[in-house]
Amino acid sequence: MNDGRTRGHLHPITRLVGDVARIFTDMGFDIEDGPELETEFYNFDALNVPKDHPARDMQDTFWMKPRLGDTEQLLLRTHTSPVQIRYMEKKMKAGIEPPYAIVVPGKVFRNEATDATHEAQFFQVEGLLVGKEVTLGMLKGVLGKFFAELFGVDPVVRFRTSFFPFVEPGVEVDMQCFKCKGAGCAVCKQAGWIEIMGAGMVHPKVLQAAGVDPNTYQGFAFGGGLDRMAMLKWGIDDVRLLYNGDLRVVNQF
């Protein structure tokens, strides 16, 4: 009997985090989490980000005012990558050598203007696989499986050379547009390809910072915005709709 009450609905980002967790745990990855209030060491230094990198400037990072007793500069994390360092460091201190396979969905913060495709806070998903004989080919296979499950398509994935301080080599990861099959449309802005995330082979200095021997082990890492994936998956044209509290949006899910 209908008593006038309506069913609750999961937020689309909550649904997406659940989908990501299911897809990667099925592939053997563990789900990890870490603090949103982070130290400069874990957010930048241990990830091989130079002291003069623009990402450390106030326009990109929310720095916290020092408090009495603070020994390190604190900030709101700008990516979920610090969890990689914390996880590997914890495992090595416990005497547990790789292989490691983790995925980290979580909230991040950037001090930037808000528009239809950018928010000051948003969600990322980060992945890390460390072991022996890990290759870019393995990365491509893992991401292909992820995109296929997430978007319900048979994806065509390509890598483009790029630079990120914490990987070498670094790549931009594109997926052929699943709406037009590469012909060009409004979804892919006539390019035929959709940029999904950044990735690459973990830089030896990052492994060293976490106590992992880069002469014995190597790994790949990838990271992308869950908000952007939600927009692509469900045809949302303005990221601000995910955060304005309008139940007309949430009630569709």
N, C-alpha and C positions, 0 to 999 in steps of 0.2 A: 504494500500500500504506500502511496506517495504521501509523505507527511509534510511536504513543502520544503524540506531541506535539500540542498544540492550537494553533489559529490565534490570532494576536494580534487585538485589536479596538481600533478607534479610540474614544477617549473621546467621549461625546455632544457635549461642547462643541467638541472638535476637529472633529467632523463638521459641526456647525452653523456654525463659522467658515468652513469650506470651502464650505458652501452659500451663505452670505452673500457671500463673495468671488465666487463664480460668478455669482450673480444680479446683483450690481451691476456687475461688469466687463462683463457682457452688455449693460448699459444705458449703458456708456461711462464708468463711474467707475474711478478708480485706487485701489488699496489702499495705505494708508499706515500707518506705525507711528511710535512715539515713546517717549521714556524713561518708565519707571514711577516713577523717582525724579525729581521735578519741582521747579521753583522756584515760589515764591509768585507771582511775576509771571505766569508762563504759566498756572498753575492757577487764579488768582483775578483779579489786577489787570487783565491784558489782556482778560479775559472780562467786564469791567464788574461784577465782584462787589464790593460795597462793603466797606470795611474793617471795618464792624461787622456783617457778615452772619453769621448763626448757623453757616453751614457752615465758617467759619474756626475755630470753637471746638474745643477738644480732644476733645469728645465725638463729633465727626464726622470729624476729620482726624487722621491719624497724622503728627505733626510730628517731624522729625529733630533730634537734639541738634546744635548748631553744632559744626563741626570747625574746626581751625586752618586759616586761609586761605579759609574760606567767605566769599563776598561777599554771598550771598543766603540767605534762609531756605529750607531744603529740606523736602520732604514727600513722602509717597507719594500719587500723583495720585488725586484723588477722582472723576475722570471722564476720558474720553478727549478732551475738548474742547481741552486744550492743544495737541494735534496740529494742530488747525485753525490756530491762531496760528502755530505753527512752520512749517507748510507754506506759508501765505500769505506770511509774512515772508521765507522762503527764496526763493520765486518772485519777489517784488518786488525783493529785493536782486540777483537775477540778471537783472532787467529783463524778466521774463516777466509780462505783464498777464493778468488773467482772460480767458477762462473757466477756472475750476477746478472739478473734480468729484472728490471723494475720499470714501472710506469707511474708517473706522478701527475695526477690531475689536481689543479688547485688555483686559487685566486692570486693574481699579481697586480701590481700597481705601477702606473707611469704618470708622471707629472706633465700631461699634455692636454691640448684642447680637445673637447668632445665634439664629434660630428657623427654623420651617419655610419661611418665605419671605424670610429675610434672612441674608446672610453678611457677614463682615468683609472678605472678598475675593471678587470676582465678575467677570464679563465684561460689557462693554458693546459696542455698536456705535454709532458716531458717523458721521453723514453731513454733507457740506457741498457745496453747489453755489453758486458765485458767478459772476455774469455780468451782462449787460444784459437788462433786462425779465424777470428771474426773479420768479415769483409764487407765492403760496400754492396756486394751482390746480395749478401744476407739481409742487409738493411732494406734494399729494394724489394726483396721478397716479403719481408715482414710488413712494410708499409702497403704493398699491393694487397695483401690479405686484409689489412686493417681497413683500407678504403673500400674494398669489395663488401665487407661486412657492414660498414657504417652507412654507405650510400646505396647499397643494394645494386651495384653495377659490376661489370667486368672491367676494371680500370686499366688504362694505359698510363704508366708512370714514367716520368723522365727526370733526370738530374741535370741541373745547370750549375756550373762552377760559381762559387761565391766565397765570401770570407766571413768567418766568425772566430773570435779569439780562442774559443775553447775547443775547436775542432780543426783538424788538418789531415786530409783536405776537407773543405767545406762545400756544401751544395745547397741550392734551392730545390725544393721538391715540388714538381708540378704534376697535376693529373689532367689528362685530356678531358675537356668539358663533357660531362655526362648528359647534357641537354642537347647539344648540337653535334656531338661526336667529332669535334675538331673543326667543324665548318665555320664557326663564328656566330655568336649570338649575344643577346644582352647580358646573360649570366656571366660569360667569360669576356665581356667587353670586346667582342669580335676577334679575340686572340686565338680562340680554339683550345686554350689551356688555362687552367686555374691554379694559381700559386697557393699551395696549402701550408707549407712549413719549411723551416730550415733544418739542416742535418749535417752529418759528417762523421769522420773517424775521430774519436776522442783524442785531444792533443796530449802528447806524452807528459807535458807539464801538469795537466789536470790530474792524470793518474798519479804522478809523483806527489802532488799536493795531498792526495787522499791516502798515500802510503802504499799504492799499488805499483809493482815493478813494471815499467813500460817495455823493458827488454823481454819480458816473459808473456805479458798480456797486452791485448789491444781490444778496442771496443768501438761501438758506434753509439751515437746519441742523436735524438731528433726532438723538435719542439714546435708546437703550433698553437694557434688560438682556437679554443673551443667555441668561442662566440662566432668566429668566422665560419667554422664548420656547421654550427647550428643554422646560420643564415643560409648557407648553401643547401643544407639538407631539407630545410622546411620553407625555403623561399622568402625569408625575412629580409626586407630591404633597408632596415635601419636598426643598427645595433642598440640604439637607445630604447627601442621597444622592449628589450629584454630586461631593462632595469627601471622602467618608469612606474611599476606597480599596477599597471592597468590589467585588471582581471580578465578583460576581454581577450588579451593575448594568452594568458596562462590557461584560461578555460578551454582553449582549443586543443590542449595536449592531455 
